[in-house]
Amino acid sequence: MMNCTDPNDYEGSDIERINAAVEDARKCGGVVRISRRRPDARSGRDHWLIDSAILLPAGTVLHIVNCRIKLSDDARDNWIRSANCIAGDPEVGELAGIHIIGEGCAVLEGADHPRATGDSGKTLGVHTYGTDAGKKDVPQKSDWRNIGILLVKVTDFSITNLTMVDSHAWAVSLEYCRRGLVRDLRFSSEERVVIDGKPEMIRNRDGLDLRRGCRDITIENITGHTGDDLVALTALGSRVRASGLMETFEFYGGSPEPGSADTCNISIRNVRGYCAGGHHILRLLNNGGVKLHHIQIGNVMDTSPAGLQAKAAVKIGDRQYGGSSPLGDTSDIQITAVHSRAKNAILLGGSLKDSMIADVLVCDSSNEGVVLQTDTVQTAGLFLDNIRIAGKGGTVVAAVSDTFKNE
């Protein structure tokens, strides 16, 4: 590959070498190639052990080639984040052209003993595991540094062909990102783990999350299992605030421009996996005036092992997290070809308008097809077709015919 840099050619700690290679690449074409670490006088390791995040500026193409990049037990930071995310900096400039490309077996792995896990609502040692629990002069709540790959206000981007193991919270989170491709991601994480012989809880181990302001993004070929939701669109309303606050889980403070926080024009296809924590495989959630619309979901295969059931293969809306959205804020959702082993194939926890759910197969006759979570959930213009439950003949619309409020 022409005009590329390789961290193996630099001096210093592993993260110093990688970030130096990224910085030099910025001056000569933006291509970085991280291959297996060459053993040296510092260590005989052939994998990279990083103490802080890899920072990617605009125009960077990062190739991770048949190697493993692991967070050290000293790290309290992301695997990778866009370089516009600077702690305490209230301004977040827009970046374009960031590409993270795995080649062969490209693995990102969490620490053996993470200092912190979970989202910003979790206290270390109380709600979720962290070796920083109880220590003075370090935050006892988790924050956005627990996210594996964090991209904020990035356009024309891609994240492809990566295996992510034991993330400290969400493996990938996108905020206000546009015109992107996320493809061929494999996740492996549990909610309950054993560390040094002791059972521990690690919260919020989602796979891929799209936050507010994401649009025009294709997501495809997602596999594996996670402790929490495998794929989620979580566009929650919030007051505009300064960015880069350490006590939050969403880095960007938001924009006052009307409609800028809406998440739309998202295609999700070929999702094959399960939630080890029994939550959801796909989740769509918006409220507080943030709209979620024009979402296509197709080919979802629930691979939950025997004895494990998710609450839903696909859940839309929720009364929690600040309340559900009014009718019309979640609309134009198309869901097709879902094979579910969950208690509910499609669970409507909030309003839904002008949408379609079709070709759903419930693989256990004791489970349900399309369900309204409460009798207050409203729908309008919702089209259902070919909802089938194994062992029951014909088309079945389970637990909805008497409660749907199509207006």
C-alpha positions in Angstrom: 0.0 0.0 0.0 1.4 3.3 -1.0 1.9 6.3 1.3 0.9 4.5 4.5 2.3 4.5 8.0 2.8 1.6 10.3 3.1 1.9 14.1 5.8 -0.8 14.1 8.1 1.8 12.7 7.8 4.2 15.7 9.1 4.4 19.2 7.3 4.7 22.5 4.3 2.9 24.2 1.9 1.1 22.0 -0.6 3.9 21.9 2.1 6.5 21.4 3.3 4.6 18.4 -0.2 4.2 16.9 -1.2 7.8 17.4 2.2 9.0 16.0 1.5 6.9 12.9 -2.0 8.4 12.6 -0.5 11.9 12.9 2.1 11.3 10.2 -0.5 9.7 8.0 -2.5 13.0 8.1 0.4 14.7 6.4 0.9 12.2 3.6 -2.5 10.8 2.5 -4.2 9.7 5.7 -3.6 5.9 5.4 -2.5 4.0 8.5 -1.9 0.2 8.5 -1.8 -1.5 11.9 -0.5 -5.1 11.5 0.6 -7.5 14.1 2.9 -5.9 16.7 6.5 -6.9 16.2 8.1 -8.1 19.5 10.8 -5.7 20.7 12.9 -4.9 23.7 9.8 -3.5 25.5 7.7 -6.6 25.1 7.5 -9.9 23.3 3.8 -9.4 22.7 2.5 -9.7 19.2 -0.7 -7.8 20.0 -1.2 -4.1 20.8 -1.9 -3.1 24.4 -3.2 0.5 24.6 -3.6 2.7 27.6 -5.8 5.4 25.9 -7.8 5.9 22.7 -6.7 5.9 19.1 -7.6 9.4 17.8 -8.7 9.7 14.2 -8.7 13.1 12.4 -10.6 13.9 9.2 -9.5 12.0 6.1 -8.0 9.0 8.0 -8.2 5.5 6.6 -7.3 3.1 9.4 -6.6 -0.5 8.3 -6.4 -3.1 11.1 -4.8 -6.1 9.5 -4.9 -9.5 11.1 -4.1 -8.2 14.5 -5.5 -7.7 18.0 -5.8 -4.3 19.8 -6.5 -4.6 23.5 -7.2 -2.1 26.2 -4.8 -2.4 29.1 -5.9 -2.6 32.8 -4.6 1.0 33.1 -6.9 2.3 30.4 -10.1 4.3 31.1 -10.8 5.3 27.5 -12.2 4.2 24.2 -10.6 1.9 21.7 -11.0 4.5 18.9 -12.7 7.9 18.7 -12.9 10.7 16.2 -10.3 13.4 17.1 -12.9 16.1 17.6 -14.0 14.5 20.9 -11.8 16.3 23.4 -12.8 16.1 27.1 -14.0 19.5 28.4 -14.0 21.1 25.0 -17.5 22.6 24.4 -17.0 22.8 20.6 -17.2 19.8 18.3 -16.1 20.5 14.8 -17.4 18.4 11.8 -15.0 15.8 10.4 -15.3 13.9 7.1 -13.8 10.8 5.5 -13.0 8.6 8.5 -12.8 4.9 7.6 -12.0 2.0 10.0 -11.4 -1.1 8.0 -10.6 -4.6 9.3 -8.7 -7.0 7.1 -8.6 -10.7 7.9 -9.0 -11.3 11.6 -9.1 -7.7 13.1 -10.0 -7.8 16.8 -10.7 -5.0 19.3 -10.8 -6.3 22.9 -11.6 -4.9 26.3 -9.3 -5.0 29.4 -9.0 -8.1 31.6 -9.9 -5.8 34.6 -11.7 -2.7 33.3 -11.4 0.4 35.4 -14.9 1.3 34.5 -17.9 -0.2 32.7 -21.5 0.8 31.9 -23.1 4.0 31.0 -23.2 7.4 32.8 -26.1 6.3 35.0 -24.1 3.5 36.6 -22.0 3.7 39.8 -18.9 1.6 39.8 -19.1 -1.2 42.3 -22.8 -0.7 42.8 -24.4 -1.2 39.4 -21.5 -2.4 37.3 -18.0 -3.6 37.6 -14.9 -1.4 37.7 -11.6 -1.5 39.5 -11.9 2.2 40.1 -14.8 1.6 42.5 -14.2 3.2 45.8 -11.0 5.0 44.8 -10.6 8.6 45.7 -10.1 11.3 43.2 -11.5 9.3 40.2 -15.1 9.5 39.0 -17.3 6.8 40.5 -19.8 7.1 37.6 -19.2 5.8 34.2 -19.0 8.0 31.1 -18.5 8.2 27.3 -15.0 6.8 27.6 -16.5 3.4 28.1 -17.7 3.3 24.5 -15.5 1.2 22.3 -15.6 3.1 19.0 -17.1 6.7 19.3 -17.7 8.8 16.2 -19.3 12.3 16.6 -20.3 14.6 13.8 -18.5 12.6 11.2 -19.8 12.4 7.6 -18.8 10.0 4.7 -17.5 7.3 7.0 -17.3 3.5 7.3 -16.7 0.9 9.9 -16.2 -2.6 8.4 -15.0 -6.1 9.2 -14.2 -5.9 12.9 -14.6 -8.4 15.7 -15.3 -6.7 19.1 -14.8 -8.6 22.3 -15.7 -7.7 25.9 -16.5 -4.0 25.3 -16.6 -1.9 28.5 -20.1 -0.6 27.5 -21.5 0.0 24.0 -19.0 -1.4 21.4 -19.9 1.3 18.8 -21.7 4.6 19.2 -22.5 7.2 16.5 -23.7 10.7 17.3 -24.8 13.2 14.6 -23.1 11.0 11.9 -24.2 11.0 8.3 -23.6 9.2 5.0 -22.0 6.1 6.5 -21.6 2.4 6.1 -21.4 0.0 9.0 -20.9 -3.6 7.8 -19.6 -7.0 8.8 -19.3 -6.4 12.5 -19.0 -9.4 15.0 -19.7 -8.9 18.7 -18.9 -11.1 21.6 -19.8 -9.9 25.1 -21.8 -11.1 28.2 -23.7 -9.3 30.8 -22.6 -11.6 33.6 -18.9 -12.6 33.7 -16.4 -14.2 36.1 -13.3 -12.1 36.9 -10.7 -13.5 39.2 -13.1 -16.3 40.2 -15.9 -13.9 41.2 -19.1 -13.3 39.3 -19.5 -9.7 38.2 -22.2 -7.7 36.3 -21.1 -5.5 33.4 -24.0 -3.3 32.3 -24.8 -1.7 28.9 -22.8 -3.9 26.7 -24.7 -3.0 23.5 -23.2 -3.7 20.1 -24.0 -0.9 17.7 -25.9 2.3 18.8 -27.0 5.2 16.7 -27.8 8.3 18.8 -29.4 11.6 17.9 -28.8 13.2 14.5 -27.8 10.1 12.6 -29.1 9.8 9.1 -28.3 8.2 5.7 -26.6 5.2 7.1 -26.5 1.6 5.9 -26.0 -1.2 8.5 -25.6 -4.7 7.3 -24.2 -8.1 8.3 -24.2 -7.8 12.1 -23.5 -11.1 14.0 -22.6 -12.4 17.4 -24.0 -11.7 20.9 -23.9 -8.9 23.3 -24.8 -8.3 27.0 -27.4 -5.7 26.1 -29.2 -4.8 22.8 -27.3 -6.0 19.7 -28.3 -3.0 17.5 -30.1 0.1 18.8 -31.3 3.5 17.6 -31.6 5.6 20.7 -32.6 9.2 19.8 -33.5 10.6 23.1 -34.5 14.3 23.6 -32.3 16.5 25.7 -31.7 20.2 26.3 -28.8 21.7 24.3 -25.7 21.8 26.5 -22.0 22.1 26.3 -20.2 19.1 24.7 -17.4 17.0 26.2 -18.8 16.8 29.7 -17.2 14.0 31.6 -20.3 12.9 33.5 -22.3 12.1 30.3 -22.6 9.2 28.0 -23.5 11.3 24.9 -20.5 13.4 24.0 -22.1 16.0 21.8 -24.4 18.5 23.6 -26.7 18.9 20.7 -27.8 21.6 18.2 -30.6 24.2 18.6 -31.4 23.8 14.9 -35.0 22.4 14.5 -35.0 18.8 13.4 -31.2 18.4 13.6 -31.5 15.7 16.2 -33.9 13.5 14.2 -32.6 10.1 13.1 -33.8 8.9 9.7 -33.0 7.2 6.4 -31.4 4.2 8.1 -31.2 0.7 6.5 -30.5 -2.3 8.7 -30.3 -5.7 7.1 -28.9 -9.1 7.8 -28.7 -9.2 11.6 -27.9 -12.6 13.0 -27.3 -12.9 16.7 -28.8 -12.6 20.2 -28.7 -10.7 23.5 -27.0 -12.7 26.2 -28.6 -10.5 28.8 -32.1 -11.3 27.6 -33.0 -7.7 26.5 -33.5 -7.0 22.8 -31.9 -7.8 19.5 -32.9 -4.6 17.8 -34.3 -1.6 19.6 -35.8 1.7 18.3 -36.3 4.4 20.9 -37.0 8.1 20.6 -38.7 10.7 22.7 -38.6 14.4 23.8 -39.5 15.7 20.3 -36.8 13.9 18.5 -38.3 12.1 15.5 -37.3 8.6 14.2 -38.5 7.9 10.7 -37.8 6.2 7.4 -36.1 3.1 8.9 -35.9 -0.2 7.0 -35.1 -3.4 8.9 -34.9 -6.7 7.0 -33.6 -10.2 7.6 -33.3 -10.6 11.4 -32.4 -14.0 12.7 -32.6 -14.6 16.4 -29.9 -17.2 17.3 -30.6 -17.3 21.0 -29.4 -20.7 22.5 -31.8 -23.0 24.3 -33.0 -21.6 27.6 -32.4 -18.0 26.7 -35.1 -15.7 25.5 -34.9 -12.0 24.7 -37.8 -9.8 25.7 -38.2 -8.9 22.0 -36.5 -9.5 18.8 -37.5 -5.9 17.8 -38.7 -3.4 20.3 -40.1 0.0 19.3 -40.6 2.8 21.9 -40.6 2.7 25.7 -42.4 4.4 28.5 -39.2 4.8 30.4 -36.2 7.0 29.5 -38.2 10.2 29.8 -41.5 8.8 28.3 -42.7 7.6 25.0 -43.2 9.8 21.9 -46.6 11.1 20.7 -48.2 9.5 17.7 -46.3 10.6 14.6 -42.9 11.0 16.1 -42.0 7.4 15.2 -43.1 6.7 11.6 -42.3 5.1 8.3 -40.7 2.0 9.8 -40.6 -1.1 7.6 -39.8 -4.4 9.3 -39.6 -7.6 7.2 -38.3 -11.2 7.5 -37.9 -11.7 11.2 -37.2 -15.1 12.7 -37.8 -14.8 16.5 -37.2 -17.0 19.5 -38.0 -14.1 21.8 -41.0 -13.8 24.1 -42.3 -11.2 21.7 -41.2 -11.0 18.1 -42.2 -7.3 17.7 -43.0 -5.4 20.9 -44.5 -1.9 20.6 -43.7 0.1 23.7 -44.6 3.4 22.1 -46.5 4.9 19.2 -46.1 3.9 15.6 -47.5 5.5 12.5 -47.5 4.7 8.7 -45.4 1.6 9.1 -45.3 -2.0 8.0 -44.5 -5.3 9.7 -44.5 -8.3 7.5 -43.1 -11.9 7.2 -42.5 -12.6 10.9 -42.0 -16.1 12.1 -42.3 -16.9 15.8 -40.4 -20.1 16.3 -42.0 -21.2 19.6 -45.8 -21.6 19.9 -45.7 -20.3 23.5 -44.4 -16.9 22.3 -46.1 -13.9 20.7 -46.0 -12.2 17.3 -46.8 -8.5 17.3 -47.7 -7.1 20.8 -48.7 -3.8 22.3 -46.9 -3.4 25.6 -49.7 -1.4 27.1 -53.2 -0.5 26.2 -52.1 3.2 25.9 -49.9 2.5 22.9 -51.3 4.2 19.8 -50.9 3.2 16.2 -52.1 4.7 12.9 -51.7 3.4 9.4 -49.9 0.3 10.6 -50.0 -2.6 8.1 -49.4 -6.2 9.3 -49.0 -9.1 7.0 -47.9 -12.8 7.4 -47.3 -12.9 11.1 -46.9 -16.6 11.8 -46.4 -18.6 15.0 -45.0 -22.1 14.7 -47.6 -24.8 15.4 -50.5 -22.5 14.6 -52.0 -22.6 11.1 -52.6 -19.6 9.0 -51.6 -16.0 9.6 -51.7 -15.0 13.2 -51.7 -11.6 14.7 -51.1 -12.4 18.4 -52.2 -10.3 21.3 -53.1 -7.3 19.1 -56.4 -7.7 17.4 -58.5 -6.4 20.3 -56.1 -3.7 21.5 -54.7 -2.0 18.4 -55.8 1.6 18.1 -55.5 2.3 14.4 -56.9 5.7 13.9 
